[in-house]
Amino acid sequence: MPTPRRCGIALGLLALSLSACTGDGPASPRPTPEGTTSSQTGPRAGLVAPDGTPIEVPLPGPPSGTSRDVTAFGADPERGTGDDAPGIRKALAASDAGDEVVLPAGVYDLRSAHPDDEEANLLLADDVRLRGAGPGATVLRTSFDGEEDSAVVRAVGVQNAAVTSLTITSEHVGELGSDPDEEGPGGGPMYGVQIDQGSRRILVEDVAVELFQRHGITVKASREVTVTGCRVADATSVGPGGSGYGIAVEGRVDQRDPDASDDSRHNVVVDNRLDGTHLRHGILLQFPTHNNLIADNTIDGGVLDAIDLHGEGEYLNEIRGNTVTDVDAAAVALGNSGGEQNRHDASGEGNWIHDNRLVGNAQGVLVILGTRDTLIDANEVVGRSRSVVGIELRNAPGTVVRDNTVTGSDAQFWAIAVTEDDGADGRGAGVATDVLIAGNRLAGAGNGIEVEAGRDIRIEENTLDVEGTPWQVSEGAEVEGARP
C-alpha cells in the first residue's frame, strides 16, 4: 500500500490513507479486481472512466488574482450588527477569475437573500474562492428558518469554485431531530452548502455545518466535486421525506445517461466527520449517481443507516476506508424500503464496499431489495451488544462476500446471514441468488454463517473460530461447497 500523501493543489486536509492517490494528481481508485461479479466485466467501480481507466478528479486552481476582504465591502464580523450578506455578495460580485473572497474571523449575520435567488444567501461564482479563517473562527449565521429550498451557500452551474474554512449555522434554537418517523421540529436552512445543476470542479473543504433541516452539504446533478475535511452534525429534523442527511450526492430522478451534461459522477467525499446523533443518514447516495468515491470518513452514531445507497439506482460507487461506529441500523446499506415522493427499492449494480471498519452497529453491511452484483471485500466488522449481524444479504443477486473479518460479542450475533427479503409494498421481495461467500475470517462469541433462504449460494474456504453455531442452513436453501 502506498505511503499516504496529500493530493492536488489545495487539499490541505486531504490525506488519503488507503491508496486513493496515485501519481501526481488528485484522488484515484485502486483498480477493481477482475472476475468478481458480472457487472465488473465491463465498467468498474469508483473513479474510473466507462472503459475502466482510472481517472483523476481535477480541483479548482489556487488563487491567482486579488484577495478581497469582505469587511472592505461593508460586512461586519461582529455578531448582531446587522445584515452582512450584502457586503459578502458585493465582494463576490467584484471578483474576477482567480480571485479569492476572504472572511476574517468573526460571526457574519446573513439576513437577506440574493437578488438573483430568493432562496439563497450567497451564490458561488466561476473561478472564485470563498475562504474563512477556519471552522469556529469564521461563522456564517443565517436567518433562514424552514423556507423551502433555502440554502446558505449555493452553486448553480458553477465551475472551478471553492468554499473553505468556515462554519455554517443558523439562528435555530430548541430541540433537534431525533425521531425518524416524525417531521419535527425542523428549522434553519434546508441546505448548508448546495452544489447543483451541472456544476463542476468544486471544492468544499474544512467546512462545518449545523442547525440545518435537510442536507448539510449536498451535491446534485454535478461532477468532480470534492468534499473533504468537513464536519456535519445536529440536523433540526431527521424525519421522512429527505431530512437530516449529513452529506448527500444525488443524480436526477430516473436519469441514467452518462452523456448528459448534468450526469452525477466522479464526486469525492473523503476524510469528513459526521456526528450522527441528530442525522438520519451520515452520507447518502441517491438516484443514479455513479462512479463516486466515499472514503476515509468517520461516522459516530446515527438514527438510520450511516452510509446509505438509497435504493434508486446508485451504481458503480466505491465505499472504502470509512469508520462507522454505534449506529442503531446498518453501517453501510444498499437498497432502501422508504420514500415518499420516490418509492425506493434496489440500488444499482457493481458497488464496491471494501476496507471499512464497522464497529458496534446493528448491522455491518446490509444488501436488500434486489440490489445486484455488489462486492463486499476486506472489511473489518466488530459486533457489540447492540449488533445483530455482521454482513446480511436478503434479495442480493450476484453478491460476493470475501476476505472480510467479522467478530461477534454475544450468542445472538451472526457473522454472515443470508435471509429472505419480504420486500417493501411488493417491491424487491425474493431471495439471494448466485452468491459467493469465500475467504472470510469469522470469530468471537457469536455464530458463523446462517443461510435461511437462497439459491446457488457458494461457501468456500472461510475460517470459523466462533463460540456459537458455526454453520446453519435452513431447509429449502440451496448451498454449494464444503461446509466450514
N, C-alpha and C positions, 0 to 999 in steps of 0.2 A: 504494500500500500504506500503510495507516495507520501512524502512529508507534507503536512498541512501548510498552506500558504495563503496569502491574500490574493484576491482576484480582481482584475480590472483597475481602472484608474482611480475610481472614487469610492471603492467599497471599504472604507476604513474599518468597519466592523465585520466584514465578510471573510471569516476564516473557515473555509470548507474543509472539514476534517475527515471526510470519507470519500476521497477521490472525486470530488465534484469539479476539481480544476485540473486541466491538463494543458501543457504548452504554456503560452504566454497570455492567453485570453481569458474571458470570464467563464462562468460555470459550464462544465461539460460532463456528460454522464459516463459511468462505467458501462461498457457495452453489455447489452442484454445477452445472456447465454443462449446459444442456439439449441434447437432440439428440445424445447421445454413445453411449449403449448402451440397449438395450431396457428394462433394469431401471430406468433413470432417468426413464422417462416417468411413473412412479409415485413411490414413496418415494425420497428422496435419501440420499447417504452422509453420515456424520458426525453432528454434534449437531443433529439435526432431528427434529421430530415426524413421525408417519406421513404427514401430508399435505404434508411438505416444509417446514414452517415452522421457521425457526431457533429453537432453544431455548437457554436459559441454564442451566447446571448450578449449582444452589444449593450454597453452602458452609455448614458449621456456623457459627453466630454466634460472635462473640468472647466471651471470659469476661465474665460479668456478675455473678458471685457471689463466693464465697470462694475464696481461693488457699490450698491445703493443702500444706504441705511434708511430704514423706514421712518426713523424719528425726524429725518430731514424733510419728510413729506407730511408731517403732522401727526403721526402715530405716537402715542404716549405710553411708555411701558409701565406706568403706574396704574395699578388696578383701580377701577371705578372712576376714571377721569373722563369718561365719555365714550364715543364710538371710534375705535381705532381702525375699523375696517376700511374706510375711505382712504386713509393715509397709506395703508399697505397696498391697496388697489392702485393708487397713484404711482407708487414705486414700481409695481409690476408693469403698469401701462407705459412708464417711461423707459423701460428696459429694452435693449436690443439683443440680438442673438449673441450668446456668450456671456451676458451679464448675470450678476448674482444679486438677489434682494436679501438683505441681511436684517434679521430681527434681533437686536441686542436683548440681553436678559431682562425679564420683566413679564408682566401679565397684560395681554392685549385683549381688550373687550371688543368683541365683534357683535354689533347690534343692528347691522343693516345688511341687506342682500345686495349682490352685484347688480348693477343696472342692466346687464345683459342676461341675467339668470336670477330670477326672484327666489330661487330655492338654494342658492349657494352664497356663502360669504366671500370666498376667494376663488378665482379661476386661474389655474396654471397657464403659462404661455409657452409657445415653442421656444426651445433653446435657452430657457431661463431657469435658474435655480432659486428656490426659496429656502433659506437656511437660518435656523435659530442658533442659540448658544448652547443647546443641549436640552434633552428632555428634563423637565423640572425647573430648568433655568428660564427658558422661553416658553410661555404658555399662551395658547390661543383659546380664549374662553367665549364660547358662542352663547347667544340668547335664544337660538332655535330651541323649540320645545314641542316636539312631536309633529311639526309640519311635514306633510307628505313629500318624500323625495328630497328632504333638506340635507345639505352636506356642508361641512366647514371648508374643505379644500376639494375642488373638483377639477378634473382634466377631461375635456371633451374633444376627441380627435387631435390630441396634442402629441408632439414628438420631441424627444431629446430634452426632457424637463426633469426636475428633481424637487422633492421636498424632504428636508433633513433636519435632524437635531432640534426637535421641539416636542411639546406636549399639546394635545388637542383635548379639550374638556368642555363642559357646559355648565350652565347655572342650575342644573337639576339638583334638587335636594329631596331627601326622603328615601324610600325603600328602593332596592334594586331587584332585578328579575331573579326569580328562583323556581317558579312553577312552570314546567314546560307545557302544561295544558291550559294555562291562563294567559290572557293578553297583557295584563298589567304588571307593574304600574306604568311603565313607559315614560317617555320624556327625553329631552335632549335632542340632538340632531339624529336623523335617520342614519347618516354615514359620517364618519370622521374624515377619511380620505377616500374619494371615489374616482377611479380611473375608468373611462368609459368610451364607447363609440369609436373603436379603431385607433385608440392611442397606441404609440409605440415608443420603445426605448425610454421608459420612465423609471426613475429610481425613487423608492420610498425607504429611507434609511434612518435608523435611530429616532423613530417617532413613537411616542406613547399616546395611546388613545383610550379614553374612559368616558363614562356617562353618556353613552350613545344608545340608540334603540335597536337598529337593525344590524349593520355591519361596521366594525371598527375600521377596517381597511378593505376595500372591495375593488376587484379588477374584473371588468366585464367587457366582453367582445373586443379585447385588446391583446397585444402580444409583446413579448420582450419587455415585460415589466418585472423589475426586481424589487422584492420587499425583504429587507434584511435588518437585523438588529433592532427590531421594533418590539414594543410591549403593548398588549391589549388586555383589558380587564373591565369588569364592572359595567355590563350592559344593564339598561333600565328595564328591559323585558327579555325573557327567554321563551316567549310563547310561540304558538304555531303561526305559520304564515311568513316566516323569514326573519324573526327577531333573534338577537343575541348571538350573531356569528362573529367570531374574532377576526379572522382573515378569510375572505371568500374570493375564489377565482371562478368566473362564470363564462359560459358561452351564451349563445342565443337559443331560445326555446326551439327545439325540433330542427335546428340548423346544423347539419353536418356537411360542410362544404369547405374543404381546405383552401379552395381558390377564392373564397370570399374575402373581401378586404377587412372585415371585422371578425374573421375566424379567430377563436380564442386558443392560443397555443404558445409554447416556449416562454412561459412565465416561470419565475423563480421565487420561491418562498423559502428562505433559508435563515437559520440562526435567529429566529424570533422566540419570544417567550410569551406564553398565554397563561394567564391565571384564570382557570375555568370555573371558579366558584360561582360566578354570575355570567357564564357563557353557555348558550345552548350547544354550540359546537365550537371547538377551538379553531380548526382550519377546515374549510369546506370547499369541495369542488362540485360544480353544479352545471347541468346541461352539457352538451357535447364539447366540452373543453378537453384538450388533448395535448400530449407530449409536454407536460409541465413537470417541474422538479420541485418536490416538497421535501426539504432535507434539513437535518440538524436542528430542528425546532424542539423546544421544551414546552410541554403542556402539563400543568399541575391541576388535577381535578377537572370536573365538568359535569354539566347537567345531563347531557346525552352524549352520543359518540364523539370522541375527541377529534379525530381526523376522519371526515365523513365524505365519501364519494356518494353523492346524494340520490342515486337511483334514477338518473335522467340521461344516461348515455355517455358518461365520462369515460374516456378510453386512452390507453397507452400512456398513462401517467406513472411517474416513478416516485415512490414514497420511501425514503430511506434515511437512516441515521437519526430518526427522531426519538425522543424520550418522552413517554407518556405514563403518568402515574395517577393512581387513586381515582379513576373515573367509574361512576356507577353504571356504566354501559360499556361499549366496546372502545378500545383504544383506537383501532382502525376498522372502519366498517365500509363494505362495498355493497350497494343496494340499500334502499330505504323504503319503508312502508307508508310514509306520511304524505303530506302535500295537500294543499287546499286548492289553489288555482291550477296547479300542475300535479297530477297524481303520479307519485313515484313508483318505481319498481326496480329494474336491474340497472346497475352501472354498465358501462361498455366493456369491451374486451381488452385483454392484454395489459392490464395494470400490474405493476411490479412492486411488491411490498417486501423490502429487504433491509437487513441490518439495523432494525429498530430495536429499542429496549423498552419493553412494555411491562410495567410493574404494578401489581395490586389493582388491576382493573377488573370489572366483572367479566369481560372477555378480552382477550388479546387482539385477535383478528377475527372478524365475522364476515362471511360471504353469503348473500341471500338472494332470493327472488329471480334466479336465472342469470345472475352475473357470471360471465363465462371467461375461461382462459386466463385466470389470474395466477400469477406466480408469487408464492409466499415463501421467501427464501432467506435463510440465515438470520432470522430474528431471535432475540432473547426474550422469552415470556416468563414472568415470575408471578405465580399466584400467591395471593394473601387471603385473609379471612373473608373478604367480600367477593373473591374470584370464583367463578363457576366453571369456566372452560378456557383453555389457552388459545386454541385455534378451532373455530367452529364453521363447518360447511353445511349449508342447507341445500337449496337448489343452486348448485355451483358447478355447472358442467365444465369439464376441461381444466379444473384447478390442479395445480401442482403445489404440494406442501413438502418442502425438502430442506434438510440441513438446519432446521430450527432447534433451539434448545428451550425446552419447556419444563419448568419446575413447579410442582404443586405444594401447597402448605397444609391441606387437610383432606379428610377422607371423601369429601363431596366433590372434589375437583377432578375434572378430566383434562388431560393434556391436549388431546385431539378428539373431536367428536364430529361424526357425520350423521346428520339427522334429517328428518323430513321437513319440508317447508310448507306450512299451511297457506302461504300467500297473503296478499293484502286485498281484501274485497275481490277475490278471484284472480288477482294479478300475481304471477310468479310462483304459483303453487307447483310442487313437484319434489323430486329427489335428485341428489347429485349423481352425475354420470361421468364416466371417463376421468376418474380422479386418481392421481398418483400421490402416495404418502411414502416418502423414502428418505433414509439417511438422517432422520430426526433423533435427537437425544432427549429422552423423557425421564424425569427423575423426581424424587421428593415423596412427600407423604400422601399424595393423591393417587389417581389412577392413570392408566396409559391411554389406549386407543379404544374408542367406542364407535361402532358402526350400527346405527339404528335402522338406516334405510340407505338405498343407493344401488346403482348398477355399475359394473365394471370398475370397482374400487380396488386398486392395486396397492398392496402393502409390501414394501421392500426394504430390508437392511436398516431397520430402526433399532436403536439401542434403548432398552427399557430397564430402569432401575428404580421402580416405584414400590411403595409400601402397600398400595391398594391393589385393585384388579388390573393386571397388565393389559388385558385384551378382552373385548366383549363384542359379539356380533349377534344382532337380533335375527330371528327367523325371517326369511324373505330378502335380506340384504345379500347382495352378490359381491363377494370379496375374493380376489385372486391373490396369489403369492403366499409365501411362507409366513406363518404367524411368528411374531417376535419371540 
